[in-house]
Amino acid sequence: MENRVPYHHELDKQFSVDFVSPDLEAIGVRIVGYEAHKSVKVESFELDRTVYVVYTASGASGAADEIDYDLVDFIDSMEPANGVIATRLVDVFRNVLEENYEEEGKRVQAYKDIAAEEIEPALNQIDWNGTAVEVAGRLASNLILKHALPNANHRTAIGMCQLYLRRVNPDFSMPETATQLDGADEYDWMEWVNDYINESKRLLTVRRKGGRVRYLEEFGCDVLVRKHDIEIPLEEYELDLQRSERWKHYAEQHEGLWIDFTEEAVRRAGMTELLDTNGLTKHEFADELKELE
C-alpha cells in the first residue's frame, strides 16, 4: 500500500509543507523560530516511522482582485522594456481574474502577497533568441517559475504567451483551454492543457521543496498529493540533488515543458508556420506592446 502525504493541509489549502522531521523537539524549535505573522499547523503521519510535518501559510487572504496592484514605483524603477511588459502582465492578470469571475461566479482567492520584485528578474532571465514558439514558451515558463502573482500564475502566463505570439502574427489565437463542466456553472481546464499545468506544478514543488520532499521519501512517503488531487510519485523525480543543482535541473525541465505546450498550442491553432518564425526580442516585444496603447 502506498504511503501518501498531502502537500497542502487537508483542512486549509492555503497551508503547504514547510518542514519535515521525526523529532518533535526539532519541530518545536522550528515553530518558535518563525516570525509572529507566520501561520502554522502541524500534522503527524505514520510512514516507516512517525513523521511530523509543519505546514505554513503566508498570511495573505481575500479575493485577489481586491488587492491594490499599484506597481508604479516598481515599474518606474525597471528598465523601460521590462516596465512595458510588466504593465501588460498586470493587465493580463486583471483580465484573468475578471474572466474567472464571469465564468464561475466567484472570486479567485489570494494565497500569497504579490512579489513585484520578481517580475523584472523573470524577464531578464529569458533567452529572447530563437523561434517565436521557443521564446513564448520561455516567457510563460519564467513567469510561472518566479510565481510573482498571488494566484492564477499559470493562467496569466498562458495569456502572456498568447499576447507574445499575437505580436508575431496577429492571426494567432490560443486554442480553447477551458470548458464548461456538464450540468454545472463552472469551468475546468481542457485535458490537453491540464496535463501541462499538472506537470508544471509537480516540477515547481520538487524544485522549491526538494529537501523536504527528499526527507519524506526517506521516511517512507511514496506519493505527495497537492490540492486538486495532483499526485507526485516521488520515485519519478530526482530528489538527491544539491539545491543549486536541483534549481537548475528543474528550471530546464520546466522550460522544455512550456516550449512543448506552446508548440502544441500553435499546432492546435493551425498556425504551424510559427514553429519556424523568428521570435521578437524583448525590446521588439515591448515596442509592439506600446503600439497597443
C-alpha angles and dihedrals in degrees: 000000000000120000108227129190124188114236091204120048108263095228097042120025091196087078121078137179113287106156138016130195141143087216116090091197091057089050090053092050090050094051094048089052095060121102115257095254093056114108114217138190127178127204133177126221130194105227122140081321136359109290127187121214124198114211119195137185129202094232095241113132143158134061113330092223091058093062117100108248097185097147097163094123093049093045093046089055093053129094104270096251091049090049092055092049093044091052090053091046090059090048091052090048092052090048091051090052092049094046090050090053092048092049101041104021093231136092124253107245124227114238096180140010120273112267098208091168089068096060098077095046088051090056094043093053094056119104099227093190122097140049121337090252093052095048094044090051092050090048091054093044096051094047090052094045092053090047092198096162126080091238142336093055092147095048091046092048090052088050091052090047089056092045091053095048091048089056087056093044119007090204093067118107124176110249115245111293101175134048135190112253117240112274094351135102092229138087137227136192115273110253094247095057094035090065090058094045093049093050089045090056091048091053092046090052098050091042096053101032101029095130094052091043092051090053090051090052091049090052091052107272112147102178131027111204122208123196116285086041095280103165123207110197098205096208089065094063133066104242101159095083132118112253096253091046092047092048092053096040096054094039088059091048090048093051091050090050093055094045086054089049092052092048091052091046094055091046091051089048091053091241100121091148086078088068089072100030118108113246128235120260118236092262092046090050091049091049090051090050091052088059089061092061 
